[in-house]
Amino acid sequence: METTTMDDLINAPSPSPQDLEMTRTPPWGTVTVLEEGPRYRINRIVIKPGHHMSTQMHYHRSEHWIVVSGTARVICDEKETLLKQKESTYVPMNTRHRVENPGSIPLVMIEVQNGEYLGDDDIHRLDDAE
């Protein structure tokens, strides 16, 4: 039987970010990375009632949003759509988009990002330019 010493624990490599569930808490809600791999990332997004994400676009990835609970108002370029539980939408690369929660309960969505590059510096926020 092999025993683990305190030195083993101290000197063990840190888990990679892919091995940890990571949650960010912007003012409008939370984003939790559920899984990440080459060319894809899966997030659970929760948007508080009456709040919205910034208007943004991405040059290197597309996004697919699936509503788990609540109501989403999605603005994709100039088209506005209301989505409810079990409904989804696709946001192509290079498309202005924003999601809002017009309801009275939290909006919970699963987001699947797909593309050559998924870094946070490919989030081009457009709210300041409006």
MIDOSE-1310 file (N, C-alpha, C; in nm, 2 decimals, decimal comma, always signed):
residues 130
mett	+0,09/-0,12/+0,00/+0,00/+0,00/+0,00/+0,09/+0,12/+0,00; +0,06/+0,22/-0,09/+0,14/+0,34/-0,10/+0,08/+0,45/-0,01; +0,16/+0,52/+0,06/+0,11/+0,63/+0,15/+0,15/+0,76/+0,08; +0,06/+0,86/+0,10/+0,09/+0,99/+0,05/+0,14/+1,08/+0,17
tmdd	+0,25/+1,14/+0,15/+0,31/+1,23/+0,25/+0,27/+1,37/+0,23; +0,29/+1,45/+0,33/+0,26/+1,60/+0,32/+0,34/+1,66/+0,21; +0,47/+1,61/+0,19/+0,55/+1,66/+0,08/+0,49/+1,63/-0,05; +0,44/+1,51/-0,07/+0,37/+1,47/-0,19/+0,26/+1,57/-0,22
lina	+0,18/+1,60/-0,12/+0,07/+1,69/-0,15/+0,11/+1,83/-0,18; +0,22/+1,88/-0,11/+0,27/+2,01/-0,14/+0,33/+2,02/-0,28; +0,40/+1,92/-0,32/+0,47/+1,92/-0,44/+0,39/+1,87/-0,56; +0,27/+1,83/-0,54/+0,19/+1,78/-0,65/+0,16/+1,89/-0,75
psps	+0,15/+1,86/-0,88/+0,12/+1,96/-0,97/-0,03/+2,01/-0,95; -0,04/+2,14/-0,97/-0,18/+2,20/-0,96/-0,27/+2,15/-1,07; -0,39/+2,13/-1,04/-0,48/+2,08/-1,15/-0,49/+2,19/-1,26; -0,51/+2,14/-1,38/-0,52/+2,24/-1,49/-0,66/+2,30/-1,49
pqdl	-0,67/+2,42/-1,55/-0,81/+2,49/-1,55/-0,91/+2,40/-1,61; -0,87/+2,31/-1,70/-0,97/+2,22/-1,76/-1,03/+2,12/-1,66; -0,95/+2,09/-1,56/-0,99/+2,00/-1,46/-1,08/+2,06/-1,35; -1,09/+2,19/-1,35/-1,17/+2,26/-1,24/-1,30/+2,32/-1,30
emtr	-1,41/+2,32/-1,23/-1,52/+2,39/-1,27/-1,50/+2,54/-1,23; -1,50/+2,63/-1,33/-1,46/+2,77/-1,31/-1,59/+2,85/-1,32; -1,61/+2,94/-1,23/-1,73/+3,03/-1,23/-1,68/+3,17/-1,22; -1,73/+3,26/-1,31/-1,71/+3,40/-1,31/-1,85/+3,46/-1,27
tppw	-1,84/+3,58/-1,20/-1,96/+3,64/-1,15/-1,97/+3,79/-1,20; -2,00/+3,81/-1,33/-2,02/+3,95/-1,37/-2,14/+4,01/-1,30; -2,17/+4,14/-1,31/-2,28/+4,20/-1,24/-2,42/+4,14/-1,28; -2,43/+4,09/-1,40/-2,56/+4,04/-1,45/-2,59/+3,90/-1,41
gtvt	-2,49/+3,82/-1,36/-2,52/+3,68/-1,32/-2,39/+3,60/-1,30; -2,39/+3,47/-1,36/-2,28/+3,39/-1,35/-2,25/+3,32/-1,48; -2,12/+3,28/-1,50/-2,08/+3,20/-1,61/-1,99/+3,09/-1,56; -2,03/+2,96/-1,57/-1,96/+2,85/-1,52/-1,91/+2,76/-1,64
vlee	-1,78/+2,74/-1,65/-1,73/+2,65/-1,75/-1,75/+2,51/-1,71; -1,83/+2,43/-1,79/-1,86/+2,30/-1,76/-1,76/+2,20/-1,82; -1,72/+2,23/-1,94/-1,63/+2,15/-2,01/-1,56/+2,23/-2,12; -1,43/+2,19/-2,14/-1,35/+2,26/-2,24/-1,26/+2,16/-2,31
gpry	-1,25/+2,18/-2,44/-1,16/+2,09/-2,52/-1,11/+2,17/-2,64; -1,04/+2,10/-2,73/-0,99/+2,17/-2,86/-1,11/+2,21/-2,94; -1,12/+2,34/-2,97/-1,22/+2,41/-3,05/-1,36/+2,41/-2,99; -1,38/+2,38/-2,86/-1,51/+2,40/-2,80/-1,50/+2,43/-2,65
rinr	-1,61/+2,49/-2,60/-1,62/+2,52/-2,46/-1,77/+2,52/-2,43; -1,81/+2,45/-2,32/-1,95/+2,45/-2,28/-1,96/+2,52/-2,15; -2,05/+2,62/-2,14/-2,08/+2,71/-2,03/-2,22/+2,69/-1,98; -2,24/+2,71/-1,85/-2,37/+2,73/-1,79/-2,38/+2,88/-1,76
ivik	-2,48/+2,95/-1,82/-2,49/+3,10/-1,80/-2,62/+3,12/-1,73; -2,61/+3,20/-1,62/-2,73/+3,24/-1,55/-2,74/+3,39/-1,55; -2,85/+3,45/-1,60/-2,87/+3,59/-1,61/-2,98/+3,63/-1,51; -2,96/+3,73/-1,43/-3,06/+3,77/-1,33/-3,17/+3,84/-1,40
pghh	-3,29/+3,83/-1,34/-3,41/+3,90/-1,39/-3,38/+4,05/-1,42; -3,42/+4,10/-1,53/-3,40/+4,24/-1,57/-3,26/+4,27/-1,61; -3,17/+4,18/-1,62/-3,03/+4,21/-1,66/-3,00/+4,16/-1,80; -2,89/+4,19/-1,85/-2,84/+4,15/-1,98/-2,69/+4,15/-1,99
mstq	-2,64/+4,07/-2,08/-2,50/+4,06/-2,12/-2,48/+4,18/-2,21; -2,35/+4,22/-2,23/-2,32/+4,33/-2,32/-2,34/+4,29/-2,46; -2,37/+4,39/-2,55/-2,37/+4,36/-2,69/-2,23/+4,33/-2,73; -2,21/+4,22/-2,81/-2,07/+4,18/-2,84/-2,07/+4,11/-2,97
mhyh	-1,95/+4,08/-3,02/-1,93/+3,99/-3,13/-1,80/+3,92/-3,12; -1,78/+3,81/-3,19/-1,66/+3,73/-3,19/-1,61/+3,70/-3,33; -1,48/+3,72/-3,35/-1,42/+3,69/-3,49/-1,38/+3,55/-3,51; -1,37/+3,47/-3,40/-1,31/+3,34/-3,42/-1,40/+3,22/-3,37
rseh	-1,52/+3,25/-3,32/-1,61/+3,15/-3,27/-1,76/+3,18/-3,30; -1,83/+3,07/-3,30/-1,98/+3,08/-3,30/-2,03/+3,03/-3,17; -2,16/+3,06/-3,14/-2,22/+3,02/-3,01/-2,35/+2,96/-3,04; -2,39/+2,86/-2,96/-2,52/+2,80/-2,96/-2,58/+2,81/-2,82
wivv	-2,69/+2,87/-2,80/-2,75/+2,89/-2,67/-2,88/+2,80/-2,66; -2,89/+2,73/-2,55/-3,01/+2,65/-2,52/-3,07/+2,69/-2,39; -3,19/+2,73/-2,39/-3,26/+2,78/-2,27/-3,30/+2,66/-2,18; -3,25/+2,66/-2,06/-3,29/+2,55/-1,96/-3,41/+2,59/-1,88
sgta	-3,41/+2,72/-1,84/-3,53/+2,77/-1,77/-3,53/+2,92/-1,78; -3,65/+2,98/-1,77/-3,66/+3,13/-1,78/-3,69/+3,16/-1,93; -3,68/+3,29/-1,96/-3,70/+3,35/-2,09/-3,58/+3,43/-2,13; -3,54/+3,41/-2,26/-3,43/+3,49/-2,31/-3,48/+3,58/-2,43
rvic	-3,44/+3,71/-2,42/-3,46/+3,79/-2,54/-3,33/+3,80/-2,60; -3,32/+3,75/-2,73/-3,19/+3,74/-2,80/-3,20/+3,84/-2,91; -3,10/+3,93/-2,92/-3,09/+4,02/-3,03/-2,96/+3,98/-3,11; -2,98/+3,94/-3,23/-2,88/+3,89/-3,32/-2,88/+3,98/-3,44
deke	-2,77/+4,06/-3,46/-2,77/+4,17/-3,56/-2,89/+4,25/-3,52; -2,99/+4,27/-3,61/-3,11/+4,35/-3,58/-3,23/+4,27/-3,55; -3,22/+4,14/-3,55/-3,33/+4,05/-3,53/-3,35/+4,02/-3,38; -3,47/+4,04/-3,33/-3,50/+4,01/-3,19/-3,59/+3,88/-3,18
tllk	-3,55/+3,79/-3,09/-3,63/+3,67/-3,07/-3,65/+3,64/-2,92; -3,76/+3,59/-2,89/-3,79/+3,54/-2,75/-3,78/+3,39/-2,75; -3,70/+3,34/-2,65/-3,68/+3,20/-2,64/-3,72/+3,15/-2,50; -3,79/+3,04/-2,49/-3,83/+2,98/-2,36/-3,76/+2,85/-2,35
qkes	-3,79/+2,78/-2,23/-3,74/+2,65/-2,20/-3,74/+2,56/-2,32; -3,63/+2,49/-2,34/-3,60/+2,39/-2,44/-3,58/+2,45/-2,58; -3,59/+2,58/-2,60/-3,56/+2,64/-2,73/-3,42/+2,69/-2,74; -3,37/+2,70/-2,86/-3,23/+2,74/-2,88/-3,21/+2,83/-3,00
tyvp	-3,09/+2,89/-3,01/-3,06/+2,97/-3,12/-2,91/+2,96/-3,15; -2,87/+2,99/-3,27/-2,73/+2,99/-3,31/-2,68/+3,13/-3,34; -2,56/+3,16/-3,30/-2,50/+3,29/-3,32/-2,38/+3,27/-3,40; -2,38/+3,30/-3,53/-2,26/+3,28/-3,62/-2,15/+3,38/-3,58
mntr	-2,02/+3,34/-3,62/-1,91/+3,43/-3,60/-1,94/+3,57/-3,67; -1,88/+3,67/-3,62/-1,89/+3,81/-3,68/-2,03/+3,86/-3,68; -2,11/+3,82/-3,58/-2,25/+3,87/-3,56/-2,27/+3,94/-3,43; -2,32/+4,07/-3,44/-2,35/+4,14/-3,32/-2,46/+4,07/-3,24
hrve	-2,44/+4,05/-3,11/-2,55/+3,97/-3,04/-2,55/+4,02/-2,89; -2,67/+3,99/-2,83/-2,69/+4,02/-2,69/-2,80/+3,94/-2,64; -2,80/+3,90/-2,52/-2,91/+3,82/-2,46/-2,95/+3,90/-2,33; -3,08/+3,90/-2,31/-3,14/+3,97/-2,20/-3,24/+3,88/-2,13
npgs	-3,26/+3,90/-2,00/-3,36/+3,83/-1,92/-3,48/+3,92/-1,89; -3,58/+3,92/-1,97/-3,70/+4,01/-1,95/-3,79/+3,95/-1,84; -3,77/+3,83/-1,79/-3,86/+3,77/-1,70/-3,83/+3,80/-1,55; -3,91/+3,73/-1,47/-3,90/+3,75/-1,32/-3,83/+3,64/-1,25
iplv	-3,78/+3,54/-1,32/-3,70/+3,44/-1,26/-3,56/+3,43/-1,34; -3,46/+3,37/-1,28/-3,33/+3,37/-1,34/-3,34/+3,29/-1,48; -3,27/+3,34/-1,58/-3,25/+3,28/-1,71/-3,13/+3,19/-1,70; -3,15/+3,06/-1,72/-3,04/+2,96/-1,72/-3,03/+2,91/-1,86
miev	-2,91/+2,92/-1,92/-2,88/+2,87/-2,05/-2,75/+2,78/-2,05; -2,75/+2,69/-2,15/-2,62/+2,62/-2,18/-2,57/+2,69/-2,31; -2,44/+2,72/-2,30/-2,38/+2,79/-2,42/-2,27/+2,69/-2,47; -2,28/+2,66/-2,60/-2,17/+2,58/-2,66/-2,10/+2,67/-2,76
qnge	-1,97/+2,70/-2,73/-1,88/+2,78/-2,81/-1,80/+2,69/-2,90; -1,78/+2,73/-3,03/-1,71/+2,64/-3,12/-1,63/+2,73/-3,21; -1,50/+2,70/-3,23/-1,42/+2,78/-3,32/-1,27/+2,76/-3,30; -1,19/+2,82/-3,39/-1,05/+2,80/-3,39/-0,98/+2,86/-3,26
ylgd	-1,04/+2,97/-3,21/-0,98/+3,04/-3,09/-1,10/+3,08/-3,00; -1,09/+3,05/-2,87/-1,19/+3,07/-2,77/-1,15/+3,17/-2,66; -1,04/+3,23/-2,68/-0,98/+3,32/-2,57/-1,08/+3,44/-2,54; -1,07/+3,49/-2,42/-1,15/+3,60/-2,38/-1,12/+3,73/-2,45
ddih	-1,01/+3,74/-2,51/-0,98/+3,86/-2,59/-1,05/+3,86/-2,73; -1,13/+3,75/-2,76/-1,21/+3,75/-2,88/-1,35/+3,79/-2,85; -1,37/+3,86/-2,73/-1,50/+3,91/-2,70/-1,49/+4,06/-2,72; -1,55/+4,11/-2,83/-1,55/+4,25/-2,87/-1,68/+4,32/-2,82
rldd	-1,67/+4,39/-2,71/-1,79/+4,45/-2,65/-1,83/+4,58/-2,73; -1,95/+4,59/-2,77/-2,00/+4,70/-2,85/-2,08/+4,80/-2,78; -2,12/+4,78/-2,66/-2,21/+4,87/-2,58/-2,15/+5,01/-2,57; -2,02/+5,02/-2,55/-1,95/+5,15/-2,53/-1,95/+5,23/-2,66
ae	-1,96/+5,16/-2,78/-1,96/+5,23/-2,90/-2,10/+5,28/-2,95; -2,20/+5,24/-2,88/-2,34/+5,27/-2,92/-2,38/+5,41/-2,87
